[in-house]
Amino acid sequence: MNALQKKYGAEYAQQNHPHKPHCHVQFVGFPCNQFGYQEPAENHELMNCIKHVRPGFGFEPLFPVSGKLEVNGAGESPLFTFLKARCPAPFGLIANRTDITWTPIRNNDISWNFQKWLVDHNGDPIKRFTSRTDPVQTEDDIVALINKCVGEGGDNATKPIDIAALKPGAGPQASPAAAPAAAVPVSTGPPLGGIPSADEAQHAVEAEAAAKEAALKAATNGAGAGASTAGAAGATGAGQAVAAAKDDKAAAVTQANGQAATSGAAAPAAGSAAQTAGAQPAGAPAPAQKKKRSLFDVMFH
């Protein structure tokens, strides 16, 4: 994948069609530990494992690598729920019984490491490849999609893949016109579908350790009672938001407008506001048909 990323990446677009700089390939890797438990590392250890263990020999990916996630079963990421729904399994075998570590088992589940999807510039999954498909074998398909992107005339509002949007809290900003009249509480964590990178996971671990050390010092000095109480309340609220977000994950995945709730706590309030704002007087024209959902809606919203 490094070779293809280097050959057909951003520089390829600048050299061949600078008027369409977003028409290039961009790989993204998603580690998973569901296949033979072959990815046991913590998120902050992933990059070192790639460089020194597997494949090792100093290898460094030329594309982003997310934190670990689940791709099958009850806890699967909405990203892979979307991808698997759009492209059927490339062959009938799911996995050997001894290799299945998830439940429930579905007929479009990913069978093993290194399955691949090819997604076009509109966010529509085009092809799904088996684990045994060498990335080089996808080159013709990649070139065809790049040429399709370049060939689309006019300013069609297609945007380049914003890799920064994979980072927590870096999703698209809502337009002022769409802002609700009343303030709605929003979780400060990553949006549903936001996936922290391995480097961000390492920084989070370090920040958590520093926070624990600071809290311990405060408690030792006798000034930690109030801070501990506030911290417990914050942790409880965060736990409720996370639990609600988990419960609402399936509903968020199936939203037709492609905008997932930022947290389960905010979803009911936002829904009420939408119902109030969406009420129309008698005789009003029917609302426009909702936009078809794309992969970018899942990843960046």
C-alpha positions as a printed Julia matrix, in Angstrom:
301×3 Matrix{Float64}:
   0.0     0.0     0.0
   2.92    2.32    0.61
   3.94    1.96   -3.05
   0.44    2.79   -4.29
   0.08    5.68   -1.85
   3.35    7.17   -3.06
   2.52    6.59   -6.74
  -1.07    7.87   -6.78
  -1.15   10.18   -3.77
  -1.44   13.96   -3.57
   1.69   14.58   -5.68
   0.19   12.51   -8.51
  -2.85   14.79   -8.55
  -0.72   17.95   -8.5
   1.35   16.75  -11.44
  -1.44   15.31  -13.6
  -4.56   17.35  -12.84
  -3.83   20.31  -10.54
  -7.36   21.66  -11.18
  -8.67   18.57   -9.33
  -6.16   18.2    -6.46
  -8.48   15.94   -4.49
  -8.54   13.25   -7.17
  -5.92   10.89   -5.74
  -5.77    7.77   -3.63
  -5.67    7.9     0.17
  -5.26    4.72    2.2
  -6.34    4.43    5.83
  -5.5     1.44    8.06
  -7.8     0.1    10.79
  -6.19   -2.36   13.26
  -8.4    -5.06   14.79
  -7.76   -7.83   17.34
 -10.7   -10.08   16.42
  -8.76  -12.42   14.13
  -6.71  -14.88   16.12
  -5.99  -12.08   18.63
  -3.09  -11.04   16.4
  -3.22   -7.36   17.41
  -2.96   -7.43   21.22
  -0.98   -4.17   21.48
  -2.43   -1.09   23.12
  -3.18    1.82   20.81
  -0.11    3.77   21.91
   2.07    0.74   21.09
   0.76    0.15   17.56
   3.24    2.28   15.62
   6.25    0.75   17.37
   4.88   -2.74   16.7
   4.45   -1.94   13.0
   7.95   -0.51   12.77
   9.86   -3.1    14.79
   7.75   -6.29   14.99
   5.21   -6.82   12.22
   6.15   -6.28    9.47
   9.15   -4.71   11.23
  12.47   -3.86    9.6
  11.8    -0.16   10.13
   8.57   -0.11    8.1
   6.53    3.07    8.51
   3.14    3.46    6.78
   2.71    6.44    4.47
  -0.97    6.59    5.41
  -2.92    7.15    8.66
  -3.48    4.24   11.04
  -6.4     4.49   13.43
  -6.76    3.12   16.92
  -8.03   -0.45   17.29
 -11.69   -1.16   16.66
 -14.04   -4.09   16.16
 -15.21   -4.92   12.65
 -17.62   -7.81   13.39
 -20.17   -8.64   16.06
 -22.26   -6.61   18.46
 -19.55   -4.03   19.08
 -18.52   -3.43   15.46
 -17.67    0.1    14.38
 -20.4     1.95   12.43
 -17.77    2.48    9.75
 -17.63   -1.26    9.02
 -21.36   -1.71    9.44
 -21.68    0.74    6.56
 -18.94   -0.81    4.42
 -20.21   -4.37    4.82
 -23.77   -3.32    4.03
 -22.69   -1.72    0.73
 -20.38   -4.51   -0.5
 -21.16   -8.23    0.01
 -18.55  -10.67    1.25
 -16.15  -11.57   -1.58
 -16.59  -15.32   -1.03
 -18.87  -17.65    0.92
 -16.55  -18.64    3.77
 -16.81  -16.47    6.88
 -14.14  -18.15    9.0
 -13.21  -21.44   10.61
 -15.23  -22.06   13.74
 -12.13  -21.91   15.95
 -11.25  -18.47   14.52
 -14.59  -16.79   15.19
 -14.22  -14.67   18.31
 -17.31  -12.47   17.9
 -21.07  -12.73   18.17
 -23.52  -12.47   16.5
 -22.15  -13.91   13.25
 -23.5   -12.38   10.03
 -23.2   -13.56    6.45
 -21.28  -10.44    5.37
 -18.73  -10.53    8.2
 -15.05   -9.97    7.56
 -13.3   -13.33    7.53
  -9.69  -12.38    8.3
  -7.1    -9.61    8.47
  -6.33   -7.37    5.49
  -9.68   -7.29    3.74
  -9.85   -4.11    1.68
 -12.48   -1.7     0.38
 -12.19    0.74   -2.49
 -14.3     3.87   -2.01
 -14.8     6.58   -4.62
 -14.5    10.35   -4.18
 -18.2    10.62   -3.32
 -17.85    8.23   -0.39
 -19.53    5.31   -2.15
 -17.9     1.88   -1.59
 -17.13    0.4    -5.01
 -15.33   -2.92   -4.4
 -14.42   -5.25   -1.57
 -11.32   -7.42   -1.82
 -10.35  -10.59    0.02
  -7.56  -10.83    2.55
  -5.41  -12.59   -0.03
  -5.71   -9.82   -2.64
  -2.37   -8.08   -3.06
  -2.93   -4.3    -2.97
  -1.03   -4.04   -6.27
  -3.89   -5.99   -7.9
  -6.22   -3.06   -7.15
  -4.12   -0.57   -9.16
  -6.32   -0.61  -12.27
  -9.43    0.04  -10.16
  -7.69    2.9    -8.35
  -6.67    4.55  -11.62
 -10.19    4.14  -13.01
 -11.72    5.89   -9.99
  -9.16    8.71  -10.13
  -9.95    9.24  -13.81
 -13.67    9.19  -13.02
 -13.12   11.87  -10.39
 -11.11   14.02  -12.83
 -13.66   13.53  -15.6
 -16.6    14.88  -13.62
 -17.18   18.38  -14.98
 -17.97   21.56  -13.11
 -17.6    22.44   -9.47
 -19.55   19.55   -7.99
 -18.73   20.39   -4.37
 -16.71   17.2    -4.05
 -14.13   17.63   -1.31
 -10.83   15.86   -0.76
 -10.64   13.26    1.99
  -9.93   15.27    5.13
  -7.67   12.99    7.14
  -7.58   15.5     9.98
 -11.28   14.81   10.42
 -10.41   11.34   11.71
  -9.1    13.05   14.85
 -11.47   13.48   17.8
 -13.48   16.69   17.63
 -12.21   17.61   14.14
 -15.41   16.91   12.27
 -17.09   19.42    9.95
 -18.46   22.55   11.6
 -22.2    23.1    11.48
 -23.32   26.13    9.5
 -24.7    29.05   11.59
 -28.09   28.76    9.86
 -28.45   25.18   11.05
 -27.59   25.95   14.68
 -30.48   25.32   17.12
 -32.02   28.26   18.94
 -31.34   26.74   22.36
 -28.0    25.42   23.5
 -27.77   21.63   23.47
 -25.29   19.81   25.72
 -22.65   18.1    23.62
 -20.06   15.56   24.69
 -16.46   16.76   24.48
 -15.29   13.29   23.42
 -14.84   12.08   19.84
 -18.01   11.99   17.72
 -19.64    8.7    16.86
 -17.41    7.27   14.16
 -14.41    9.46   15.17
 -11.43    7.15   15.56
  -8.31    8.21   17.51
  -4.97    7.54   15.9
  -2.22    5.51   17.54
  -0.24    8.68   18.34
  -3.3    10.3    19.89
  -3.9     7.21   21.98
  -0.35    7.43   23.31
  -0.82   11.12   24.2
  -4.09   10.26   25.93
  -2.38    7.6    28.07
   0.34   10.06   29.06
  -2.21   12.79   29.84
  -4.24   10.39   31.97
  -1.15    9.37   33.95
  -0.25   13.02   34.53
  -3.79   13.79   35.68
  -3.75   10.9    38.14
  -0.42   12.07   39.55
  -1.73   15.63   39.95
  -4.88   14.37   41.69
  -2.79   12.28   44.09
  -0.65   15.28   45.01
  -3.74   17.41   45.57
  -5.26   14.76   47.86
  -2.0    14.51   49.82
  -2.0    18.27   50.41
  -5.53   18.15   51.8
  -7.01   20.15   48.95
  -8.33   17.23   46.94
 -11.73   16.7    48.61
 -13.61   19.15   46.41
 -11.69   18.12   43.33
 -12.44   14.46   43.98
 -16.15   15.16   44.33
 -16.25   17.15   41.11
 -14.2    14.48   39.35
 -16.6    11.76   40.46
 -19.56   13.74   39.19
 -17.83   14.36   35.88
 -16.92   10.71   35.54
 -20.51    9.66   36.26
 -21.86   12.05   33.66
 -19.32   10.86   31.12
 -20.2     7.25   31.87
 -23.86    7.95   31.29
 -23.1     9.72   28.02
 -20.92    6.84   26.84
 -23.54    4.28   27.8
 -26.26    6.24   26.04
 -24.08    6.64   22.98
 -23.5     2.88   22.91
 -27.21    2.19   23.17
 -27.96    4.64   20.36
 -25.15    3.42   18.07
 -27.41    1.28   15.89
 -29.93    4.09   15.51
 -27.2     6.56   14.59
 -25.84    4.21   11.94
 -29.19    3.96   10.19
 -30.03    7.66   10.12
 -30.99    8.57    6.59
 -29.51   12.05    6.75
 -26.07   10.69    7.65
 -25.58   12.84   10.74
 -24.77   10.7    13.76
 -25.48   12.02   17.24
 -22.39   13.36   19.0
 -23.44   11.64   22.21
 -26.43    9.7    23.46
 -27.18   12.44   25.99
 -27.48   15.09   23.29
 -29.55   13.01   20.89
 -32.98   13.35   22.61
 -32.65   17.12   23.03
 -31.46   17.56   19.48
 -34.31   15.39   18.25
 -36.88   17.53   20.09
 -35.42   20.7    18.63
 -35.49   19.16   15.15
 -39.14   18.17   15.55
 -40.07   21.66   16.72
 -38.15   23.36   13.92
 -39.4    20.84   11.36
 -43.11   21.43   11.99
 -44.69   22.85    8.85
 -48.02   24.64    8.41
 -50.86   22.95    6.58
 -50.44   23.01    2.84
 -46.67   23.46    3.0
 -44.66   21.65    0.29
 -43.13   18.3     1.16
 -39.46   18.47    2.27
 -36.77   17.66   -0.29
 -35.54   14.07   -0.53
 -32.69   13.35    1.85
 -29.17   12.91    0.53
 -27.85    9.39    0.12
 -25.41    8.56    2.87
 -21.72    8.17    2.03
 -18.7     6.77    3.84
 -17.55   10.29    4.67
 -20.78   10.92    6.56
 -19.98    7.92    8.75
 -16.31    8.8     9.29
 -16.49   12.57    9.68
 -19.89   13.24   11.24
